[in-house]
Amino acid sequence: MAIRKIQRIGGSIGVTIPKDEAKREGLVDEDGELAGEYHAQIKQEDDLEWSVDVFDELEG
């Protein structure tokens, strides 16, 4: 399990997904580029605990 630093991203804060894990899930191609257009839903599960669901298309 990778430990990632929380960073300022524009007017928000965020963390990055490790590229090797994103590649294993098919989100990143062999060149290290995104393999499509993806969206993420972040839900707070508990104090200081969030889950992330990734979608490759949005339902209308």
N, C-alpha and C positions, 0 to 999 in steps of 0.2 A: 504494500500500500504506500503510495507516494504521499508525502507531506508537501503541500503547496502553500506558498505565501499569499495572503490576501493582499490585493493590489487596488490602487485607485485606477478606474477605467472611466475616463470622462467624468460625468457627474455621479457615477455609481462606484461600487466596489465589486470585485470579482476574483475568481480563481481560474486557472487554466486547466484544461484536461491534458494529462501527459500524452505527448504525440504517439508514443508506442502503443498506449492503450487505445487511443482514437484510431490508429491504424488497424489494430486487431479487431475493432468493431466495424471496420469498413468506412469510417468517416473521413479518413485521410488516405490518399493514393500513395503509390510507390515513390513519387517525387516529393512527398511531404505536403502536398496541397490538399485542400478540402475536396472530397470526391463528389460533392453535390451541395445543395442549399439545405441547411438544417436549421431547426428552431429548437429551443430548449424551454421546458417548463420547470421552474424552481419552486418547490413547496417547502415551507418550514414544517418540520415534523415534530420538533421539540425545542427546548432552549438550546441554542447553538448547534442545532442539527437540521440539515436540509437534505432533500433528495432532488435529483435532476433526472428528468425524462427527456429524451431526444427524439424529435420527429423529423422525417424527411419531407412531409407534406402537412399542411394545415387543413383541418376539416372546415368547410364553408360555413 
